[in-house]
Amino acid sequence: MTQAYRCYLLDEDHHIAAVEVIECHDDGDAKRRAEEILAAQPVFSGAELWDRDRRVDVHSSTEPPSAD
């Protein structure tokens, strides 16, 4: 079963510039997908990943991906 996560793409001021809803099996899968989305869209400087009201991960395009 999958669940919907929200991937907020951030501009250089760390403000939300776009959002994508992604369906993933778990947090790890969602983190990998958010990193792929961010890597494919270099205009954004980072991403926040949310599962409803729980922040799952924050990723900056200037730092290496997490090892999770």
N, C-alpha and C positions, 0 to 999 in steps of 0.2 A: 504494500500500500504506500502511496506517496502522499506528501503534504505540500501545501503551497508556502513558499518562502518569498519574501520581498527583498530584492536586491536594489538598494538605492545607490545610484551612481553619482559621485560627488565632483563638483568643479574645483578649481584651484583654491577657492576660499572655503572649501569643505562644506558647501551648501548642496543640497539635493538638486541635481540638474535633470535627472531622469530616473525612472523606476522600471524594473522588469520583475514580473511574477514568474517564479520558476517552480516546477514540480520536481521534488527530489525525495529519495527514500529516507535520508537521515541528514544530520548536521554536516557530517564529513562530505557527503555527496554534494550538499548545497554549497559548502565552502569552495570545493573544487570548481563547481559550475560558476560561482560568482567570480572567482579568479580568472576563469576562461573568458567570461563576458568582459571583464575589465581589461584583460590583455588584448582582446579583439577591438577595443574602442579606446585607443590611447589619448583621445581628447579629454577623457575623464581622469582625475587625479587619485581617486580612491573609490571604495565601495563599502557600504554597510549592509550586512545581511541580517534580516529579522524574521523570526517565526512568531507571528502575532505581536505581542508586546514584549517579547524576549529578544534582546540583541544577541545574535549568535556569533558574529565576527565583524571586525573592522579590518579593512585591507587598504593599504596605500600602494599606488603603482610604483612608488619609489623605494619600497622595501621588498625583500624577497618573500615569496609565498610561505605561509605557515607549514610546518611539518606534519600537521594533523592528518 
